[in-house]
Amino acid sequence: MLYTQLKKTDIKISQFGLGTNAVGGHNLYDNLNEQNGKDFVRAAINEGINFIDTANIYGKGRSEELVGEVLREFPRDSIVLATKGANEWFPDGTVKLNNDPRFLRKSLEDSLNRLQTDYIDLYYIHNPDGKTPIGDAVGELVRMKEEGKIRAIGISNMSLEQVKEANAHGDINALQLEYSMLNRSVEKDLLPYCVENNISFVPFGPLAFGLLGGKYTKDLALPPNDWRNSVPLFSKDEFEKNLTKVEELKKFAANKNTTVSHVALAWLLAQEGVDAVIPGGKHPQQIHDTVKAIDITLLEEDLKKIDDILSNS
């Protein structure tokens, strides 16, 4: 495994992290096996992955609980634990975004309890709520950092102007946004901003939520409650265009004796500003396969060929 530094910290993170929205994320996926999810996390750590990413909304806290159970088996200081707040859920099942400083503090305390730890290495504001001044929300995270409850501050799902507001005093260590071969919108301004301002960029959805796994066909039918139904990549027209690109990427990968998913992860790590990727999964074998991508080196000519595929398909 290869490691790097989380920007503006002394925290060493594995370049391959672990996304855990399918570990106990029963509100996101059907028929999840919790034991498989725990084995998935355990396998990742045993492969040298130390950067574990979860959120309070995954399974409405259940992902954090399962991750916390596994982490008890390992020295706490060997793990870089990231989680996210801003989602408040109510007894009737509704969920609302809330960046109020008082809620963020409560949200953090609840996450600490579920994760069975007394600090979080990287704590994200998961989404802006559209009403709380972002500076106020970040200010509360700064106070929690001063108290030793968190070690680094992250933000997610924000526009460039919101990122600038959040980072007005240089407090942001990481930005997490969707970024993959099939969604490169962050390259216009958000990724360059991170490079210029010494912020680690952590893509979520590095495999385009399964599209870059190379196994989907045009006959794919997502369950009605699958969250990917709301993802533009899966809309009918875009889905078919993306499948065409994936078929060309498969040919490229085959010429390098690898898979399209491995190429997709290596491609992200080749982009300036990207410090780690956090692919997810449901089964231990998936992580054993994923880490093989660490051995792939993409030359400038390879990156050019990939760019041609993505631009022309």
C-alpha positions in Angstrom: 0.0 0.0 0.0 1.1 3.6 -0.7 0.5 6.4 1.7 0.4 10.2 1.6 -0.2 13.1 4.0 -3.6 14.6 4.6 -2.9 18.3 3.7 -1.9 20.7 6.4 -1.6 17.8 9.0 0.8 15.1 10.1 -1.9 12.4 9.4 -0.7 9.7 7.0 -3.5 8.2 4.9 -3.5 5.3 2.5 -4.0 6.3 -1.1 -6.7 3.7 -1.2 -9.3 4.4 1.4 -12.5 2.6 2.1 -16.0 3.9 1.5 -18.6 2.2 3.8 -22.0 3.3 2.6 -22.8 -0.3 1.8 -21.7 -1.4 5.3 -24.9 -1.2 7.2 -26.3 1.4 4.7 -29.8 -0.2 4.7 -31.4 3.0 3.7 -29.2 3.0 0.5 -29.1 -0.6 -0.6 -31.4 -3.7 -0.3 -30.4 -7.0 1.2 -27.1 -6.0 2.9 -25.4 -8.6 4.9 -23.9 -7.0 8.0 -21.3 -9.7 8.6 -20.1 -9.4 5.1 -19.8 -5.6 5.7 -17.7 -6.1 8.8 -15.5 -8.6 7.0 -15.1 -6.1 4.2 -13.8 -3.4 6.6 -11.6 -6.0 8.4 -10.1 -7.2 5.0 -9.3 -3.6 4.0 -7.4 -2.9 7.2 -5.5 -6.2 6.8 -4.5 -5.1 3.2 -2.9 -2.0 4.6 -5.8 0.4 4.1 -5.9 2.8 7.1 -8.3 5.5 5.8 -11.9 4.4 6.6 -14.7 6.7 5.5 -18.3 6.6 6.9 -21.1 9.0 7.7 -23.9 9.3 10.2 -26.6 9.0 7.4 -25.4 5.5 6.2 -28.0 3.3 7.7 -28.9 6.2 10.0 -26.0 5.4 12.2 -25.7 1.6 11.6 -22.6 1.9 9.4 -20.8 3.8 12.1 -21.8 1.1 14.6 -20.5 -1.7 12.4 -17.3 0.1 11.6 -16.8 0.8 15.3 -17.2 -2.9 16.1 -14.4 -3.8 13.7 -12.1 -1.0 14.8 -12.0 -2.3 18.3 -9.9 -5.2 16.9 -7.1 -2.8 15.9 -5.0 -0.1 17.6 -6.9 3.1 17.4 -3.9 5.1 16.3 -3.4 2.8 13.3 -6.6 3.9 11.7 -7.5 7.3 10.1 -11.2 7.5 10.7 -13.4 9.9 8.7 -17.1 10.5 9.2 -19.6 13.1 8.3 -22.4 15.1 10.0 -25.2 17.4 8.8 -28.0 14.9 8.4 -30.7 15.0 11.0 -33.4 12.3 11.0 -36.7 12.2 12.7 -39.0 9.5 14.1 -41.3 9.7 11.0 -38.3 8.7 8.8 -37.7 12.1 7.3 -34.2 13.5 7.0 -33.2 17.1 6.9 -29.9 18.9 6.4 -28.7 20.8 9.5 -25.5 22.7 9.8 -26.4 24.5 13.0 -23.3 24.5 15.2 -25.3 23.0 18.1 -26.5 20.1 15.9 -23.1 19.5 14.5 -21.7 19.1 18.0 -24.5 16.7 19.0 -24.0 14.9 15.7 -20.3 14.4 16.4 -20.9 13.2 20.0 -23.4 10.7 18.6 -20.9 9.5 16.0 -18.2 9.1 18.7 -20.5 6.9 20.7 -21.5 4.7 17.7 -17.9 4.4 16.6 -16.7 3.7 20.1 -13.9 6.2 20.0 -13.1 9.5 21.7 -11.9 11.4 18.6 -12.5 11.5 14.8 -9.4 12.0 12.6 -11.3 13.8 9.8 -14.8 15.2 10.3 -16.8 16.4 7.3 -19.8 18.7 7.0 -21.6 16.3 4.6 -23.8 18.8 2.9 -24.6 22.5 3.2 -28.1 23.1 4.6 -28.8 26.3 2.6 -29.5 28.4 5.7 -26.7 28.2 8.2 -23.7 30.4 7.3 -21.0 28.0 6.3 -18.5 30.0 8.3 -20.5 29.4 11.5 -20.6 25.7 10.8 -16.8 25.5 10.1 -16.2 27.6 13.2 -17.8 25.0 15.4 -15.6 22.3 13.9 -12.6 24.5 14.6 -13.6 24.6 18.2 -14.1 20.9 18.3 -10.6 20.5 16.8 -9.2 22.7 19.5 -10.9 20.5 22.1 -9.3 17.4 20.6 -12.5 15.8 19.4 -11.4 15.9 15.8 -8.0 16.2 14.2 -8.9 17.6 10.8 -11.8 19.4 9.1 -13.5 18.3 5.9 -16.3 19.5 3.7 -18.3 17.7 1.1 -20.9 18.4 -1.7 -20.2 22.2 -1.9 -19.9 24.6 -4.8 -16.7 26.6 -5.4 -18.2 29.7 -3.7 -19.2 27.6 -0.7 -15.7 26.0 -0.5 -14.1 29.4 -0.5 -16.4 30.6 2.3 -15.6 27.5 4.3 -11.9 28.0 3.8 -11.9 31.7 4.4 -9.4 31.2 7.3 -7.5 28.2 5.8 -9.2 25.7 8.1 -10.2 23.1 5.5 -8.0 20.0 5.2 -10.1 17.9 2.8 -12.8 18.3 0.2 -14.9 15.3 -0.8 -16.8 15.4 -4.1 -17.9 13.1 -6.8 -15.2 12.6 -9.4 -14.6 9.8 -11.8 -13.7 9.2 -15.5 -17.4 9.6 -16.2 -17.9 12.8 -14.2 -15.1 15.2 -14.5 -16.9 18.4 -13.6 -14.6 19.2 -10.6 -11.7 19.7 -13.0 -13.0 23.1 -14.1 -12.5 24.9 -10.8 -12.9 22.9 -7.6 -9.9 20.6 -8.1 -7.6 23.5 -9.1 -8.7 25.4 -6.1 -7.7 22.6 -3.8 -4.3 22.4 -5.5 -3.8 26.1 -5.1 -5.0 26.1 -1.4 -3.3 23.0 -0.1 -6.5 21.0 0.4 -6.6 17.2 0.0 -9.2 16.2 -2.7 -10.9 12.9 -1.9 -13.2 11.7 -4.7 -16.3 9.7 -3.9 -17.9 7.5 -6.5 -14.5 6.7 -8.1 -16.0 3.8 -10.0 -19.0 5.9 -11.1 -21.2 3.9 -8.6 -20.5 0.6 -10.4 -20.4 1.7 -14.0 -16.6 1.5 -14.1 -16.7 -1.9 -12.7 -17.4 -3.1 -16.2 -20.2 -5.5 -15.5 -23.3 -3.5 -16.2 -25.2 -3.9 -19.5 -27.9 -1.8 -21.1 -30.5 -4.1 -19.5 -29.6 -3.0 -15.9 -32.7 -2.4 -13.8 -32.1 -0.8 -10.5 -34.6 -1.5 -7.7 -37.1 1.4 -7.3 -35.6 2.5 -3.9 -32.0 2.4 -5.1 -30.4 5.8 -4.5 -28.6 5.6 -7.9 -31.9 6.2 -9.6 -31.3 9.9 -8.8 -27.7 9.9 -10.2 -27.5 11.6 -13.6 -25.0 9.0 -14.8 -27.8 6.4 -14.6 -30.4 8.4 -16.6 -31.4 6.5 -19.7 -29.5 8.5 -22.3 -26.4 9.1 -20.2 -26.3 5.5 -19.1 -26.1 4.2 -22.7 -23.4 6.8 -23.6 -21.4 5.8 -20.5 -21.6 2.1 -21.4 -20.1 2.9 -24.8 -17.1 4.6 -23.0 -16.7 1.7 -20.7 -16.5 -0.8 -23.5 -13.6 1.3 -25.0 -12.0 1.5 -21.6 -12.2 -2.3 -21.3 -10.2 -2.6 -24.5 -7.6 -0.2 -23.1 -7.4 -2.1 -19.9 -7.1 -5.4 -21.6 -4.0 -4.1 -23.5 -2.4 -3.4 -20.1 -3.5 -6.8 -18.7 -5.8 -5.3 -16.1 -9.4 -4.3 -15.6 -11.3 -1.1 -16.3 -12.0 -0.6 -12.5 -8.2 -0.8 -11.8 -7.5 1.7 -14.6 -10.2 4.0 -13.2 -8.7 4.1 -9.8 -5.1 4.5 -11.1 -6.3 7.3 -13.4 -7.8 9.3 -10.4 -4.6 8.9 -8.4 -2.7 10.3 -11.4 -4.6 13.6 -11.2 -2.9 16.4 -9.4 -4.6 17.2 -6.1 -6.1 13.8 -5.6 -4.6 12.3 -2.4 -6.8 9.2 -1.9 -9.7 7.4 -3.4 -12.4 5.7 -1.4 -14.0 2.9 -3.4 -16.8 1.0 -1.6 -18.1 -2.5 -1.7 -20.0 -5.2 0.1 -17.7 -8.3 0.2 -14.2 -8.9 1.4 -13.1 -10.2 -2.0 -13.9 -6.9 -3.6 -11.2 -5.2 -1.5 -8.6 -7.9 -2.3 -9.2 -7.2 -5.9 -9.3 -3.4 -5.6 -5.8 -3.0 -4.0 -4.3 -4.6 -7.1 -4.8 -1.3 -8.8 -1.9 0.2 -6.7 0.5 -1.6 -9.0 -0.7 0.2 -12.1 1.3 3.0 -13.5 -0.2 5.2 -16.2 2.2 7.0 -18.5 1.5 10.3 -20.2 0.6 8.5 -23.4 -1.8 6.3 -21.5 -3.5 9.3 -20.0 -3.8 10.8 -23.5 -5.4 7.7 -24.8 -7.9 7.6 -21.9 -8.7 11.3 -22.5 -9.4 10.5 -26.1 -11.8 7.7 -25.2 -13.6 9.8 -22.7 -13.9 12.8 -25.1 -14.9 10.9 -28.2 -17.0 7.9 -27.2 
